[in-house]
């Protein structure tokens, strides 16, 4: 790690927002953004850098959902059935992230479902092999997201595109509060890599995520935006609460489960609100 932060233009008092965004994008997607931007091949981002960048996670989420939304709109324009279009749109968002969060959800479900003690749960979660609990949980939550998105697209493609972007943005705003308000369950892994977001960055990310999601949903959902955002927050809270009870804190897999639960809950509730408004 380069010991001289000034060689990379870093100022702890004046953070480089462009660099923070690139770091957030590199962490949340399969795109080698940060690596390609660094002139020094030996440079590694300090752990605190990722924590400081987490307030921008919802913006990266907008980009991820935006690509899926564009695909959804193009497929609808080509008269592809909503169920097929929604499946491909969700598939594109998964590809963009390298299935990072889906892998975390599967490991989390395997650990919580198959382990008896805290140590067994953590050991199972650390195992990269996919078990029955993980496969079933991943299948159920992915099918639920596709079905919810398809049901909205059958009524209004634009509303479905907005709901997808809102869900990918708000669900990624859940990372910082989970890491802020839960203790790490391990001394290594993501907690050692990313550090802990401070209170200001946490609330800034939540405010930004809520604003971006509301902008995407306000036209088709109206006042139901509050219910949709609350559903996403509740999904994240449930996973965090279970993690605290099961393994005394969070891991990278818990964060994946938090994101997936929040995203699915938002799309499911959004389908009910938007279709209800259109009726």
N, C-alpha and C positions, 0 to 999 in steps of 0.2 A: 504493500500500500504506500502510495506517495505521501511522505510526511509533510510536504509543503502544500497546503491547500490553495495558496495563492497562485500556484502554477496552473491551476484549473479554474481560476477566477472565482473561487469560493470566498464568501464573506459571511461568517456565522451571523452577523447582524443584519445583512442584506442578502437574503437567499436568492439564488438564481432560479426564477420560476420556470424558465425554459428547461433548465437542467432537471429540475424537480419533475416536470412533466415527462421528460424523456425517461427518467428513472422509473416513474410510475408505469409508463407504457411498456417498458422493458420487463418489469416485474409481472404485470397482469396479462401480457400477451406473448405470443411466440416470436414477435418481431425483435430483431437484435438492434433496437434503437440506441440504447446507451452505449453498447459496445462499439457500434459503428461511429458514434460521435466522439469517442475519446481518442486523442492523438497518442496517448501513452498506453500501450498494450498491457503494462503492468499495473495500471491504476485500478483499484477496487474501491467502490463507493463505501465510505464509512457507514457503519450500522445506523447511526443517527440520521443519515441522509434519507434513507427510505422512510423512516418514521415521519420526517418533516414533509415528505412528498405525499403522504397519504391523504391529505385534504384534497388532492387533485384526482384521486381514484374515481370519483363520479364523472369527471370529464373524460377520462379514458373509457369509462363505462358507456358514455354517450357515443364515443367512436365505435366501440364494439357493437352496441345495439344498432347504431346508424348503418353499419354495413349490412347487418341482418335485415334492417327495415328496407333498405334499398333493394335488396334481393327479393324481399316479400312483395314490394310494389311492382317490380319488373315481372315477377312470376304471375301476379294477379293481372297485369296488363296483357300478358300472353295467354290469359284464360286458363291458367293452371288451377286446378281445384284448390280451395283454401287449405284443406288438410295437407296436401302435398306441399304447397307453398310454405306453410307454417313449419313443416318438418325440415325443409331445406334451409329456411331462415334460421331456425334454432341450430341446425347442424353447422351453419357457417359461423355463428357466434362461438360454438364449441371449438371449431377448428382454429379460430383466431386466438383463443386462449390456450390452445394446446390441451384442452380438457383438464386444466389445472384444478378448477374448483370441483368438477365432477369426480376426479380422482380422490380429492379430499373427502367428499361426501361418502364415497364408497368405503374408504378406509375407516372413516368415522363409524359408519353403520356396522361394519365388520367388528370393530373393536368394542363398541357398546353392546352389540348383540351377542358376541361370542365370548367375551372375557368375563371372568367372575370377579377378579380383584382389579384394583387400579393398575397394578403392574402388568397384569395380563392384558388389560385393555390397551395400554400404551404399547406393549410389545406387538399385539395384533395390528394396531394402527400403523406401526413402523414397518410391517411386512407389506411389500408391494403387491403380493398376490391378491386376486379378487376372490372373495368368498360369497356365500349365498346371501347373507344380509346385505352386503354391498351391492351385489348385482340387482337384487330385487328393489332396493331403495333407489338406485340409480334409474332403473327402468320406470318405476312408478313416478318419480318426480319429473323425469324427462317427458314421459307421455302426458302427464298433467300439464306441463308447460305448453307442449305442442297443441293439445286439445283446447286449452284456454285461448291460445293465440289464434288458432283456426276458427274458433267460434266467434271471435271478434272480427276477424278478417271476412267472414261470411256476411257480416252486417256492414262493415266499413273498413276498407283496407287502410285508409289513412289513420283511423283510430287504432288499428292493430299495430301499425308501424310506431305510432307514438307510445303505445303501451309497452312495446318491446324495448324502446329506448329508455323509457322511464324506469322499467324494471332493472335493466342492466346498469343504469346509473345509480339508483337508490340502493340497490343491493350491495354495491361496492363501497358505498358510504358507510356500511356496517362494519368494515374491517377495523377502522380506527377506534370506535368505541369498545369493540370487543377486546382489542389489545390494551386499551386504556383501563378498562374497568374489571378485567379478569386477570388473575396472575398467570404467568407461564406455567404449564404443567411439566415442562422439561427445562433443563439447564442448557440444552443445545437446540439446534433446529432453528425455526423461523424466529423465535423469541430472541435468540442470540444474534441472528442476522439483522433483523429489522429495528431493534430497539423499541421504545415505547413512545407513541405520539403524545405530545403534551395536551393539556386541556383546551388551549386555544385552537390548535390544529384540529382536534377532534370535533369541536363544535363548528368550526369553519367548514369542515368537510360535510358534516350533517346538514348545515344550512345550504351549502352549495348543491348537495345531492337532492334535497327537498325542492329547491328552486327549479333545478333542471327537470326533475320529474314532474313537477306541477305544470311547467310550461308545456310539456309534452301531452299532458292529460286534461288540462283545464277545459278545452273545447268539447271533447266527447264525454267527459266524466262530470264536469261542473263541480259542485260541492262534494261529490263523491271522491274527489282527489284525496281529501283528508282520510277517508276510510281506506283507500288503497295504500297510502303511505303508512298508515297505522298497521295494516295487514303485513306489509313488508317488515316493519320494525318488530312486530310480534313474532313473525317467523324466525328472525334473527335472535330475538330474546329467548325463545324456547330452546333453540340449539345451544346458546350460551349457558342457559340455566342447567340444561342436562349435562353439559361439559363440566360445569362447576361441581355438580353432584357426583358425576361418574369418575372424573380424573383430576378434580381440584383445579381446573384452569383450562387454558386454551393451548392448542398446538396449530400447526399449519393446516392439518386436516379439519380441525374445528372451524377455522376460518372458511375453508371450502364449504363445509356444511352450512355455516351461517349465510354465506352468499347464495347458495342454492335454495335454501329454505326461504329467504327473503324474496328472491326472484320469482320462485314458483307461487308464493303466497300473493304477491302483487298481481301476477298475470291472472290467477284464478279469481281474485276479488274484482280485478278490473273487468274481466269478462262479464261478471254478474252486473256490475254497475253500468258499464257501457251498453250492454244489450238491454238492460232495464230502461235506460234513458232513451234508447232508440225505439222501444216498443210503443 
